[in-house]
């Protein structure tokens, strides 16, 4: 249930085109729909401006497909993150209009045209090629939320000149997502160059002492550069979402 859909429903009731009982039937899914294995929050877009997003991890393809089908029936856009090919096939069978952003591992279903993207309002930087899947999750999320994204990949501190080449893109961004594994130094370097908020994403990429992302997480939390906020390990979606909220202000 979107704000615009609710407005149109109330107008139809006011004009006598829809009865009160019919309106109640349309509103009956507020605030959520209980389907046994999930309670779907159809009210979230009305409350927060963005509908519920499905995390596919831990769910069966059949469960994801049913949740997406019901969300997409009532909302404007549906995202399903951490989706493998088998999940996408199940969703596409249930919702023929579904699109798979494979590198980001995100399934998208739209019931309205995509929002016009602001030109390079968000920059997504990652340290190495192995960090790209998490970086793409952040970039795709920001794009689906209407942000233009500048991608700067494989620009870690082991070859700092690769990052400095893109300084203009960094300076023009309203929010920056910095993705890195190993020692996790990239966000501190980026934050020392720009005035925009930097959202740091530790990844689970690295050798044994990185403890599957714990070492870069702690390094980012201990950053000496101001303006750095940190999301959880491999949480590209959370970073892209937050960057979009910052950039649209």
PABA-18741 format. One record per residue: residue in three letters; x, y, z of N, C-alpha, C in turn. Coordinates in pm, whole numbers, plus 50000, padded with zeros to 5 digits. Atoms other than C-alpha are relative to their C-alpha. Example, Ala and Ser with C-alpha at 12.3 -4.5 7.8 and 13.67 -1.06 7.14 Angstrom:
! residues 2
ALA500894988150000512304955050780500905012050000/SER499184988149994513674989450714499235010950073/
//
This chain:
! residues 249
UNK500854988150000500005000050000500895012450000/UNK499204987850012501645032249880499155012150038/UNK500714987849966500755067849976499065004349886/UNK500804996050115499505074949623498794990749983/UNK501115009550014497415043149613498945002650105/UNK500964997049894495815052049946499255012949968/UNK500644987550037495115087549824498924997849894/UNK500965002850106493395074549510498794992350052/UNK501115007649941491325049949715499065009350075/UNK500834990849924490105077549946499225009349907/UNK500714991750098489225099249645498824992549940/UNK501085008050058487175070849497498854998150098/UNK501045001149897485325066349826499245013250009/UNK500624986849989484695103849848499085002949882/UNK500804997650121483365104249490498854990149986/UNK501065009850007481065074849560500234988949901/UNK499695010550098482825052249310500344986850067/UNK499675011949922483845027849582499255001050132/UNK500724999949873481765017849884500994998850115/UNK499175001349880483105018850237500424985550019/UNK499695014249984482924980750247501094995549902/UNK498975003350100484944977949925501365005650040/UNK498754994049954487545001650066500604992150116/UNK499535008249887487744981050384500654987149950/UNK499435012250057488394950050174501395002649943/UNK498704996750059491234967649993501045003050108/UNK499094996349891492714979450324500244988750100/UNK499975010549898492334946250503501404994350023/UNK498645005249983496004936950448500865008850089/UNK499254991449908497104966350663499804995050142/UNK498634996550033499304964250856500854988549945/UNK499205011150053500454929150757499094988649956/UNK500735011750050499424896850585500704987550052/UNK499445012249941499964864050770499794988449903/UNK500115011550092500754835250531500634987550060/UNK499515011949931501974810550791501495000650026/UNK498544999949981505734810450731500575014249997/UNK499564986150003505904848550698498805009050028/UNK501014989749981503974879450806500475012349923/UNK499524990450098504284903850519499535014150036/UNK500274986349955504484940750608499645008849879/UNK500454991950113502404957950337499945014950035/UNK500164986249953502274989650546501325007749999/UNK498694993849980506024996650541500265011649906/UNK499764989150095506125017850226499255012650041/UNK500794988749953503385040150368500675006750120/UNK499344994749880505345043950695501355006349970/UNK498594996350014508905047150568500395005049862/UNK499684995850135508725054850196500624989249914/UNK499435011150077510165021050091499414986950049/UNK500655012549957508504986650092500974990150064/UNK499205010649939509704955950277500894993449895/UNK499035006750087512814939750124500204985850051/UNK499925014249964513154901850120501464995550001/UNK498705006749992516364885250240499774985349967/UNK500265013850046516434852250049500764989550080/UNK499165009349926519154836450259499214993450112/UNK500715007349896517684809350482498584996349964/UNK501355003250045514434807550288500074990649880/UNK500055008550119513444781650028499595008549880/UNK500464992650119512934793249667498495001649995/UNK501474999350001509224785249704499505010750097/UNK500404990049903508934806750016500285014149948/UNK499654986850054510754836049853499015004049890/UNK500904997050111508574833549542498635004350049/UNK501324996649949505374834749744500015013650070/UNK499904987049933506534864149957500105011149896/UNK499834989950104507644883549648498695002049923/UNK501264999150074504384875649467499005008850075/UNK500984992549922502294889749750500455014550022/UNK499504986349985504534919949809499825008049871/UNK500064992950128504624928949441498565002949958/UNK501404997950033500854925849414499475012750068/UNK500524988949922500374952949676500895012449997/UNK499074988849990503474975149644500505004749865/UNK499514993750122505334996249390501254993149946/UNK498775006750041508694978349383500394990150109/UNK499595010349905509984946649546501434995949971/UNK498635004850011513604937549609500164987450083/UNK499645012149927514844903149709501514998649992/UNK498555000049997518494902449817500574986150029/UNK499315012849983521034874049831499264988749929/UNK500775009650078519134855949560500904992749901/UNK499295008050098520774827349371499134997649878/UNK500785002550123519694816549020498764991650023/UNK501165008549977517364789849157498855007750065/UNK501034991449940515544815949366499365008649893/UNK500554991650106515194838749065499054992249910/UNK500885008050086513714810648855498654997750066/UNK501255002049928511124803949125499175012850003/UNK500714987149997510274840949152499445003249862/UNK500444996850136510064845148774498794991549960/UNK501165008450028507634815948754498735005550066/UNK501154994549926505404832949012499675014249956/UNK500174986050040505944868848890500775002049870/UNK499314999850129506764869648516500835012649973/UNK499264987650026508014905748524501275001550080/UNK498814998849915510844898348768501275001149917/UNK498704997950064514374909448672501094995950098/UNK498905004849915517624894348802501245008449975/UNK498724993050006520614916648874501044990550057/UNK499235011749959522984887348884501225003550084/UNK498774996949925526214903849001499685005050140/UNK500434995149868524344920749286499224989750079/UNK500815010649939522314888949358498675005550053/UNK501264993649962519114909649369498954997549894/UNK501155001250088515724901949218499155012650018/UNK500794987749997513634932549126498664997749929/UNK501325000050063509894934349056499435014150014/UNK500544986449998508434968248959498555000149953/UNK501374997650042504794978448942499805014549957/UNK500054986350049505625014348848501355003049935/UNK498724996750063508345030848634501065003250105/UNK498904997149908511745033748799500145015050021/UNK499794985949971512525066548969501155005449915/UNK498854994150071514705090448764501225000450091/UNK498805000749916518265086348886500735013450004/UNK499194987949985520185115849026501424996949951/UNK498705002550061523505119448846501094998450106/UNK498855003149913526285102749047499855005750141/UNK500224995349864524725111349384500664990950103/UNK499335009749912526315080149536501214994349927/UNK498825007050053529805066349481500194987250079/UNK499705012849935530555029849554501424996149963/UNK498595003250019534225021549600500284986650064/UNK499585012449934535674987149663501504998149984/UNK498555001449994539194976749748500524990349895/UNK499515010150093539554945449532498884993849919/UNK500995006550086537804925549262499154990250079/UNK500755009749920536774899549521498915006750084/UNK501014992749923534754926749698498835004649914/UNK501014994750092532644934549389498584994950030/UNK501385004249972529624912349478499315008250109/UNK500574991849893529084931849801499835014549953/UNK500104986450055529804964949625498825001249904/UNK501114999650095527294956249352498654999450072/UNK501245000149921524654948349614499685014150047/UNK500204986149958525164983649748499615008949883/UNK500264991550117525224999549402498614997649943/UNK501325003250056522134981249275498885004950091/UNK501004995049905520194989849591499825015049984/UNK500084985450015521045026749554499345003849868/UNK500614997050130520095026249185498514997550001/UNK501425003049995516755009649251499255010350085/UNK500604989549918516105037349507500115013749936/UNK500024987650076516645063849242501295007949998/UNK498724992949999520305072849287500864996249881/UNK498975002950099522895075849014501264995750072/UNK498865005849928525925055249113501265000649914/UNK498675000650062529575060649024500744988250063/UNK499295011949950531455027649054501515002049985/UNK498534999250000535145027749148500504987150062/UNK499695013349951536314991949175501494996849988/UNK498605004249994539654975449255500915012150019/UNK499254987649974541035007549406500485000350145/UNK499595001249860542434995149737501305007150030/UNK498854992149955545245010349942501344994249956/UNK498745005650049547884986549800500465007149872/UNK499664992050118547755008549488499185012750003/UNK500844988549969546445041949610499765009149880/UNK500174991650120546975059449274498734996249923/UNK501235004450069544035038749140498785007150057/UNK501114992849936541745056449389500075014849968/UNK499854985550020543155091449344499625004249858/UNK500414997150137542445089348971498535004149993/UNK501444997550002538735091449059499585010250107/UNK500294990649891538935119649312498805008949970/UNK501114991250036536465141649120498654993150023/UNK501245007549975533785114449134499704999350150/UNK500185000849855534345110949508499545013350056/UNK500334986749948534155148449568498605004449962/UNK501324995850045530905151949373498874991750062/UNK501035008849943529075123849556499465005650131/UNK500624995849874526615131449837500194989650109/UNK499735010849905527325097950002500894989849931/UNK499035009550056530065072049953499944987050078/UNK499915013349940530035034850018501404994649971/UNK498645005450016533525020350077500024985650049/UNK500085014549972533764982350063501404994149999/UNK498655005649994536874963650174500074988350096/UNK499695011049909538104931250325501435001750049/UNK498604999749954541614922050440500135008850125/UNK499814991549881542734950150677498975011150010/UNK501114990549993539784972850589500385014550008/UNK499514986349987541775005050547499345010049906/UNK500514991250105539965019050243499055011050051/UNK500904989349957537125037950421500705011650069/UNK499274989249934539575057550636500705008849899/UNK499334992250104541535068050328499005008749926/UNK501024992550074538385078450142499475011550085/UNK500564989649913537015097750441500985011550021/UNK499004989549989540285116950458500095008949878/UNK499954992550124539735129550104498755008249973/UNK501294994150037536075140250102499275005650121/UNK500834994649894533465158950301498684992850017/UNK501265007449993530565135250233500104988650100/UNK499975011649911529555107550474500524987649926/UNK499475012450055531395074650414499404988450078/UNK500605011949937529535042250482500914988249971/UNK499005010550014532065014850542499364986250008/UNK500535013650004531304978650454501164990250008/UNK498985010549995533674951550580499514987549927/UNK500385012450067533694920150367500744988350062/UNK499415012249946534524884350456501164995149915/UNK498875003650085537304884250193501305001950077/UNK498714998749933540744877450336500514986750052/UNK499385012049944543124852050487499544997750143/UNK500515004749871542664834650822499865010350108/UNK500034990249891543494863551054498965011049979/UNK501084990250019540744884450896498724995250067/UNK501135005849926538314860951080498675002649929/UNK501224999050080535754861650798499365013950006/UNK500494986250003535454899550808500025007150133/UNK499984993649868535784905851181501145010150012/UNK498864990949993539234921751145499725013349929/UNK500334987150062538154947850885498855007150069/UNK501084993649926534964954051084500565008150116/UNK499414992949886536994963151393500875011649954/UNK499174989250053539434983651185499155011949960/UNK500884989150044536585003851035499345006950119/UNK500574994049880534975009151376501015008750073/UNK498944992449935538325022451497500625010549908/UNK499474990250094538795046051202500285013350068/UNK499664986949945540565078451294499465011249913/UNK500564989850089538905096651002498555002950041/UNK501404996849966535685115551092499094997749880/UNK500985001650107532535109450895499824985949950/UNK500125014050041532755071350879498954993150087/UNK500965008649932529765049650971500184985949945/UNK499695013850038530015011550959498744991350006/UNK501065010049997527464985050863500614986250023/UNK499545013549967527714947750924500814993749886/UNK499165007250096530014923350744499174995749880/UNK500635003750128529034918750376498625006449978/UNK501344994250010525974941150422499965011249896/UNK500084990250107526014958550086498635006449990/UNK501344994450006522244962550090499825011250102/UNK500164989949896522284981350421500765012849968/UNK499204988350036525045004350296499375007849886/UNK500644993350113523315011649966498725007150040/UNK501244994149953520035018450142500285012950078/UNK499654988349920521635042350392500565011349913/UNK499444989950091523605060150120498895007149923/UNK501124994150073520355065849930499215009750087/UNK500714991049908518645080750234500785013050018/UNK499164988149984521585104550280499965008549873/UNK499864992850127521815113849910498725007249959/UNK501244993850046518135122249865499575011850086/UNK500354988649914518085148350144500265013249927/
//
